[in-house]
Amino acid sequence: MKQAISMVKGLRYKLRMFGIPIEGPANLYCDNEAVYKNVSLPDSVLNKKMHSIAYHYCRENVANGTARVAKEDTETNLADIFTKVMNRDRREFLLERFMY
């Protein structure tokens, strides 16, 4: 999530430098429920110190409106086509959604 937000911030900066106005947050979809809860829910707490810098970086950018994080279910996650082995029916279902 930290890398995705860093890329979004860089792209937004570059577009502003070209004179393109950027309004509103970027939508980021995450299939990891723990990451989604830690970034988007203000009452969540971090249990591991090693993730604290990335955690606070992501929370800060969600809070200031740079990014908006949403949960993507496994059944509809298009990235699974490239990362997971699946049966034919599931692959065809995701490919149909991917081609729209």
DOMAR-730692 format. One record per residue: residue number from 0; residue in three letters; x, y, z of N, C-alpha, C in turn. Coordinates in pm, 1 decimal, m for minus. Each point is the difference from the previous one (the first is absolute). Example, Ala and Ser with C-alpha at 12.3 -4.5 7.8 and 13.67 -1.06 7.14 Angstrom:
<pts>
 sefi minu       nX       nY       nZ      caX      caY      caZ       cX       cY       cZ
    0  ALA   1319.0   m569.0    780.0    m89.0    119.0      0.0     90.0    120.0      0.0
    1  SER    m35.0    105.0    m72.0     82.0    119.0      6.0    m77.0    109.0     73.0
</pts>
This chain:
<pts>
 sefi minu       nX       nY       nZ      caX      caY      caZ       cX       cY       cZ
    0  MET     82.6   m118.0      0.0    m82.6    118.0      0.0     87.4    124.9      0.0
    1  LYS    111.7     m5.4     73.1     89.7    115.9      4.4     56.1     30.3   m138.8
    2  GLN     37.7   m103.0    m73.6     52.5     21.5   m134.3   m107.0     55.6    m93.2
    3  ALA   m121.8    m50.0     11.8   m109.4     49.5    m85.5    m28.1    147.0     28.7
    4  ILE     m2.6     37.3    126.3    m25.8    139.2     34.6    115.2     89.6    m45.1
    5  SER    122.8    m48.7     11.4    114.3     77.7    m49.0     m8.3     23.0   m150.5
    6  MET    m41.0   m101.6    m73.6    m14.4     14.5   m145.5   m112.9     96.9    m34.5
    7  VAL   m110.6     m7.4     73.2   m111.9     91.9    m23.0     43.0    143.0     27.1
    8  LYS     72.4     22.0    109.4     45.8    135.7     30.7     93.5     52.7   m107.8
    9  GLY     90.8    m84.4    m49.1     90.2     42.2   m106.6    m73.3     32.5   m128.4
   10  LEU    m98.4    m80.9    m34.9    m78.2     24.4   m121.0    m83.0    126.8     12.6
   11  ARG    m60.8     21.0    116.4    m77.3    122.5     21.3     89.0    123.6    m11.0
   12  TYR    120.1     m7.9     56.0     93.7    112.4     m8.2     38.9     27.9   m144.9
   13  LYS     29.6   m104.3    m74.3     40.3     17.1   m139.7   m113.8     59.9    m82.9
   14  LEU   m121.4    m45.6     21.2   m114.4     54.9    m73.2    m22.3    147.1     34.3
   15  ARG     16.7     35.0    127.8    m12.8    141.0     37.5    108.4     84.5    m65.0
   16  MET    119.8    m54.0    m13.3    108.9     73.4    m65.3    m29.4     21.9   m148.4
   17  PHE    m76.1    m89.4    m62.4    m40.9     17.9   m139.6   m118.5     94.8    m13.3
   18  GLY    m53.9     46.2    112.5   m112.0     92.3     m2.8   m136.0    m66.0      3.4
   19  ILE     m4.6   m127.1     29.9   m127.3    m72.6      6.5    m49.1      5.2    143.9
   20  PRO   m118.5     57.0     22.4    m49.9      8.3    137.6    m44.8   m138.0     50.1
   21  ILE     33.6    m31.4    123.6    m36.1   m126.9     61.8    m97.6     30.4    113.1
   22  GLU   m118.5    m57.0     m7.8   m100.4     20.8    103.8    m41.1   m134.3     57.6
   23  GLY    m11.1     m5.5    128.8    m46.9   m119.4     67.7    108.9   m104.1     19.0
   24  PRO    m30.1   m100.1     80.9     98.7   m103.6     29.8      7.5   m105.4   m110.3
   25  ALA    111.0    m72.0     m3.1     15.9   m114.1    m89.9    m60.8   m122.1     67.5
   26  ASN    m67.0    m83.7    m76.4    m60.7   m121.2     53.9     99.2   m115.0     m6.9
   27  LEU     26.1    m62.4    114.3     88.0   m115.8      8.1    m81.9   m117.7     51.3
   28  TYR     11.0   m113.9    m66.5    m74.0   m119.6     38.8     97.1   m102.9     55.2
   29  CYS    m32.4    m55.5    115.7     89.4    m89.7     71.7    m73.7   m128.5     34.0
   30  ASP     63.0   m115.3    m23.9    m64.3   m126.1     36.5     49.6    m55.3    132.9
   31  ASN     92.8     67.4     63.9     50.2    m40.8    130.3    m81.8     72.3    106.8
   32  GLU    m80.2    m74.4     73.5    m91.8     61.8     94.3     71.8     70.7    115.2
   33  ALA    111.9    m53.8     45.2     73.4     63.5    108.9     54.8    135.8    m43.2
   34  VAL     53.9      8.2   m120.1     51.3    127.6    m50.8   m114.3     98.7    m16.7
   35  TYR   m111.0    m46.5    m55.3   m116.5     86.5    m18.9    m48.1     57.4    132.9
   36  LYS    m12.0    m84.9    101.3    m48.9     47.3    130.8     98.8     96.0     64.6
   37  ASN    128.8    m30.6     m7.3     98.6     87.5     63.0      5.6    137.0    m65.1
   38  VAL    m18.0      5.6   m131.3     11.9    127.0    m70.9   m127.5     82.4      7.4
   39  SER   m114.8    m63.7     m8.4   m123.2     77.0    m14.9    m80.2     20.4    128.2
   40  LEU     15.3    m86.7     98.6    m78.0     15.0    123.0     81.5     73.4    106.1
   41  PRO    m49.2    113.0     48.6     78.9     79.8     93.4     21.7    m65.4    135.6
   42  ASP    m84.6    m95.5     39.4     15.8    m61.6    131.6     88.5   m124.6     m1.2
   43  SER     57.6    m34.8   m113.6     88.0   m116.5     m4.6    135.7     33.7     61.0
   44  VAL     64.0   m101.2     54.5    131.5     19.2     61.5    100.1    m92.0    m66.4
   45  LEU    123.4     42.2     m2.3    106.6    m78.0    m60.9     64.7    m88.1    105.9
   46  ASN     14.6   m128.5    m30.2     55.5    m93.1     97.7    149.3    m24.1    m18.1
   47  LYS     57.7     34.7   m113.6    141.1    m25.9    m25.2     73.1    131.3    m26.3
   48  LYS    105.7     21.6     72.3     76.2    124.2    m11.8     70.8     13.9   m134.4
   49  MET     34.7   m112.5    m62.5     76.2      7.9   m124.6    m80.9     59.5   m115.5
   50  HIS   m131.2      1.0     13.1    m85.1     55.4   m105.3    m45.8    142.4     29.5
   51  SER     50.1     59.6    107.5    m56.0    127.0     45.1     22.2    115.0    m97.1
   52  ILE    112.6      7.0    m67.0     25.9    111.5    m91.7    m94.8     m6.9   m119.7
   53  ALA    m11.9   m117.7    m59.7    m91.1    m15.7   m113.7   m144.5     23.1     43.2
   54  TYR    m34.1    m47.5    117.8   m134.8     15.0     54.3    m37.2    147.0     12.8
   55  HIS     85.7     78.0     62.8    m30.6    141.4     20.7      4.3     79.0   m130.9
   56  TYR     87.1    m36.9    m90.4      5.7     64.8   m131.5   m132.0    m20.1    m74.9
   57  CYS    m49.5   m121.3      0.3   m125.9    m29.9    m69.8   m117.5     66.8     68.8
   58  ARG     m4.5     m6.9    131.9   m109.8     63.1     73.7     m2.5    150.9    m22.9
   59  GLU    116.6     61.6     m4.1      7.8    143.9    m22.6    m56.1     37.7   m136.7
   60  ASN     33.8    m76.1   m103.1    m46.3     31.9   m134.3   m148.5    m28.3    m18.9
   61  VAL    m52.1    m98.4     68.8   m144.5    m23.7     m4.5    m71.3    113.3     73.1
   62  ALA     54.2     43.5    111.9    m62.9    106.4     79.2      0.5    133.9    m72.9
   63  ASN    106.5     29.3    m75.2      3.9    131.0    m66.9    m65.0     m1.1   m137.9
   64  GLY    m57.0   m113.3    m41.2    m77.6     m4.4   m123.8     78.7    m30.6   m125.4
   65  THR    123.0    m46.6     12.3     77.5    m38.8   m118.1    m49.0   m132.6    m56.2
   66  ALA    m37.9    m91.0     88.3    m42.8   m133.8    m42.0   m123.5    m41.9     78.4
   67  ARG    m79.5    m85.4    m62.8   m116.0    m61.3     64.3     13.0   m150.5    m21.9
   68  VAL     m5.7    m76.6    106.6     23.3   m143.9     m6.8   m132.1    m73.5     13.8
   69  ALA    m20.2    m99.4    m86.4   m120.7    m83.1      4.6     40.6   m147.0     m4.4
   70  LYS    m83.9    m84.7     56.7     25.9   m144.5      3.5    m50.4    m63.0   m129.2
   71  GLU     83.1    m81.5    m61.9    m36.2    m74.5   m121.4    m11.7   m146.8     36.9
   72  ASP   m115.2    m58.6    m27.3    m21.9   m141.0     32.1     80.2    m90.2    m91.9
   73  THR     29.5   m119.2     47.8     76.3    m97.1    m78.4    m75.9    m43.1   m124.6
   74  GLU   m131.2     m7.0      7.9    m79.8    m44.8   m114.5      8.3     95.5   m117.9
   75  THR     23.4    127.7     25.0     m0.9     98.7   m108.2    135.6     66.3    m22.8
   76  ASN    104.8    m50.3     62.1    131.8     61.0    m10.2     64.5    m35.8   m134.0
   77  LEU     13.3     97.7    m88.3     55.3    m24.1   m132.9    149.7    m29.5      3.3
   78  ALA     69.7     44.3    101.4    143.7    m26.3      9.6     30.0   m147.7     22.1
   79  ASP    m97.3    m76.3     46.8     21.1   m143.3     22.2     29.9    m74.4   m129.9
   80  ILE    m40.3     53.7   m113.5     29.6    m64.2   m128.9    150.6    m13.7    m18.0
   81  PHE     74.4     99.2     46.2    145.3      2.8    m19.9     78.9    m62.1    114.7
   82  THR    m64.1    m24.5    114.2     75.9    m42.8    117.3    m37.4   m136.0     55.6
   83  LYS   m112.3    m58.2    m43.4    m44.8   m124.9     60.4    m36.5   m103.4   m105.2
   84  VAL     14.9   m124.8     39.8    m46.3   m110.8    m83.3   m147.0    m21.1     31.6
   85  MET    m82.9    m10.3   m104.2   m144.2    m15.7     21.8    m58.9    m90.4   m106.4
   86  ASN   m120.8    m47.1     27.8    m65.3    m87.0    m97.5    m52.3     80.4   m118.4
   87  ARG    m42.8    m70.2   m101.8    m39.1     63.0   m126.4   m119.7     93.8     15.3
   88  ASP   m101.0    m43.4     75.5   m120.6     82.0     15.2     31.3    133.4     66.6
   89  ARG     78.3     m5.9    104.6     34.8    124.8     70.9     84.2     91.3    m87.9
   90  ARG     96.3    m57.4    m72.1     84.9     80.2    m88.1    m82.7     67.1   m108.7
   91  GLU    m92.7    m73.7    m60.5    m84.8     59.2   m104.5    m90.6    108.1     55.6
   92  PHE    m51.7    m19.3    122.0    m83.2    101.8     63.1     79.1    130.0     18.8
   93  LEU    122.6    m13.0     51.3     82.1    120.0     22.4     44.4     61.5   m132.5
   94  LEU     28.7    m80.8    m99.5     39.6     54.4   m131.3   m114.1     77.1    m64.0
   95  GLU   m122.8    m48.2     17.3   m115.6     74.5    m53.6    m10.3    137.2     65.6
   96  ARG     21.1      5.1    129.0     m4.2    129.8     69.4    118.2     87.0    m38.5
   97  PHE    112.8    m62.9    m27.3    120.9     72.7    m35.2    m11.5     65.7   m137.1
   98  MET    m72.8    m61.2    m91.0    m10.0     50.3   m136.7    m97.4    115.6    m16.4
   99  TYR    m79.7     30.6    102.4    m95.3    111.3    m14.6     67.8    131.3      2.8
</pts>
